Structure formats: C-alpha cells, structure tokens
Amino acid sequence: MSGGVKMMKPKHIKLLQRQSRKLRARRVDRNTIAVESTTNPLASHIVTVRFGSNGSVHARCTCPWAQNRGVACSHVMAALEYLAERKQRTLSFWETEREARRQKQRVFFLSGGGIKSEDGVWITSRGAA
C-alpha cells in the first residue's frame, strides 16, 4: 500500500503473539496457510505469505483487522510460526528494529505494504528448544 496510506500495527504485540500460538494452522499450498479464527473456531482465515530476498516478509490475511490495513494480526503470526516450526525454528515479534536486533538472532521485517519500519513489524528467528 503506497501513496501515504498508514498501516495499523498491534499495540500489544507480545499478547497477540501469545494468542497466536494457540491457533491451529494448516498449509493449503506453497504460499497459503489456513488459520482458525479467534472469534469462531469453526471458521478459518486465509493467510498468504511471500518471502523477499532481503529478509522481508509479505503476508496478507482475510480477517477484518488485516482488511482494514492492519499488519501482524494473530493469524499472520500463527501462519509464520507454523512455517517456522517446519524448519525447527521459533519466532518472536517486535515493534521496533532496535528491539529485534538486541536479540542477536536472525531478523526479518514483516512489511505492512510499505518499506518504512513504522509500516511493519520485526521478527526474530531462533532454533526451537
């Protein structure tokens, strides 16, 4: 989303991360993950994920938060964690690049459609314990 459209980032990212770890996810195809709805466990939201060569991650979800320019909904977090688990990795989500880099782990940028750090969320990846 370019043209000065402001993306919405979660205010309580660690709470959202904990909630996302309770959601079931399943792979639909190479770039698509179905994640159960937080409001209706009988329904799923569809998350599409694309990885950029520069450490960027682009993800879209069908939930209302994401459809209203929200970045890093619990469904996206759950989908990315699902993919990380397949590689025996675990993820943490951070509001700022500084917080992420302080972890001394591999860092990714979850883009909210823009390229500026205020338009997305930072992710660290480490080996699963």
C-alpha positions as CSV (number, residue, x, y, z in Angstrom):
1,M,0.0,0.0,0.0
2,S,1.7,3.1,-1.1
3,G,0.6,6.7,-1.5
4,G,0.9,7.6,2.2
5,V,-1.7,5.1,3.5
6,K,-0.8,4.5,7.1
7,M,-0.7,0.8,8.3
8,M,-2.0,-0.1,11.7
9,K,0.3,-2.1,14.0
10,P,-0.8,-4.0,17.0
11,K,-0.4,-2.1,20.3
12,H,0.2,-5.2,22.5
13,I,2.4,-7.3,20.2
14,K,3.5,-9.8,22.9
15,L,-0.1,-10.5,24.0
16,L,-1.0,-11.0,20.4
17,Q,1.9,-13.3,19.9
18,R,0.8,-15.5,22.8
19,Q,-2.7,-15.6,21.5
20,S,-1.4,-16.6,18.0
21,R,0.4,-19.6,19.4
22,K,-3.0,-21.1,20.5
23,L,-4.3,-21.0,16.9
24,R,-4.3,-24.1,14.7
25,A,-2.8,-23.6,11.2
26,R,-2.6,-25.9,8.2
27,R,-0.9,-25.5,4.8
28,V,-3.2,-25.2,1.9
29,D,-0.5,-24.8,-0.8
30,R,3.1,-23.4,-1.0
31,N,2.2,-19.8,-0.1
32,T,-1.2,-20.2,1.6
33,I,-2.0,-21.2,5.2
34,A,-5.5,-21.6,6.7
35,V,-5.6,-20.4,10.3
36,E,-8.5,-20.9,12.6
37,S,-10.5,-17.7,13.5
38,T,-10.1,-16.3,17.0
39,T,-13.8,-15.4,17.1
40,N,-15.1,-18.5,15.5
41,P,-13.1,-21.7,15.9
42,L,-15.2,-23.4,13.2
43,A,-14.0,-20.8,10.7
44,S,-10.6,-20.1,9.2
45,H,-8.8,-17.1,7.8
46,I,-6.6,-17.5,4.8
47,V,-3.0,-16.1,5.0
48,T,-0.8,-15.8,2.0
49,V,2.9,-15.4,2.6
50,R,5.7,-14.3,0.3
51,F,9.4,-14.0,1.3
52,G,11.6,-11.3,-0.2
53,S,15.3,-11.8,-0.9
54,N,16.3,-9.0,1.5
55,G,14.8,-10.5,4.7
56,S,11.4,-9.0,4.1
57,V,8.2,-11.0,4.6
58,H,4.9,-10.0,3.0
59,A,1.8,-11.5,4.4
60,R,-1.9,-10.9,3.8
61,C,-4.9,-12.2,5.8
62,T,-8.6,-12.3,5.2
63,C,-9.5,-11.2,8.8
64,P,-11.2,-7.8,9.4
65,W,-8.1,-6.3,11.1
66,A,-5.9,-7.1,8.0
67,Q,-8.5,-6.0,5.6
68,N,-8.6,-2.5,7.3
69,R,-4.8,-2.0,6.8
70,G,-3.7,-3.9,9.9
71,V,-0.4,-5.6,9.9
72,A,0.7,-8.6,12.0
73,C,-2.7,-10.0,13.0
74,S,-2.7,-13.1,15.1
75,H,-3.5,-15.2,12.0
76,V,-0.4,-14.0,10.2
77,M,1.7,-14.6,13.3
78,A,0.3,-18.1,13.6
79,A,0.9,-18.8,9.9
80,L,4.5,-17.7,10.1
81,E,5.1,-19.7,13.3
82,Y,3.6,-22.7,11.6
83,L,6.1,-22.3,8.7
84,A,9.0,-21.8,11.2
85,E,8.1,-24.9,13.1
86,R,8.6,-26.9,9.9
87,K,12.2,-25.7,9.9
88,Q,12.5,-26.4,13.7
89,R,12.6,-22.6,14.4
90,T,10.5,-20.4,16.6
91,L,9.7,-16.7,16.1
92,S,9.3,-13.6,18.2
93,F,7.7,-10.4,17.1
94,W,8.9,-6.9,17.9
95,E,7.6,-3.4,17.4
96,T,11.0,-1.9,16.5
97,E,14.1,-2.9,14.7
98,R,16.2,-2.0,17.7
99,E,14.2,-4.4,19.9
100,A,14.7,-7.2,17.4
101,R,18.4,-6.6,16.8
102,R,19.0,-6.7,20.5
103,Q,18.1,-10.4,20.5
104,K,21.2,-11.3,18.4
105,Q,19.1,-13.6,16.2
106,R,18.2,-13.6,12.6
107,V,15.9,-10.7,11.8
108,F,13.1,-10.3,9.3
109,F,10.8,-7.4,8.5
110,L,7.1,-8.1,8.2
111,S,6.0,-5.5,5.8
112,G,2.7,-3.8,6.1
113,G,2.8,-2.9,2.5
114,G,5.3,-0.1,2.8
115,I,9.1,-0.2,3.2
116,K,9.4,2.1,6.3
117,S,9.9,0.4,9.6
118,E,6.9,2.1,11.1
119,D,4.8,0.3,8.5
120,G,5.6,-3.2,9.7
121,V,6.7,-5.5,12.5
122,W,10.1,-7.0,13.1
123,I,10.6,-10.8,13.6
124,T,13.5,-12.7,15.1
125,S,14.0,-16.4,14.4
126,R,15.9,-18.9,16.6
127,G,16.3,-22.6,16.8
128,A,13.3,-24.3,18.6
129,A,14.2,-25.6,22.1
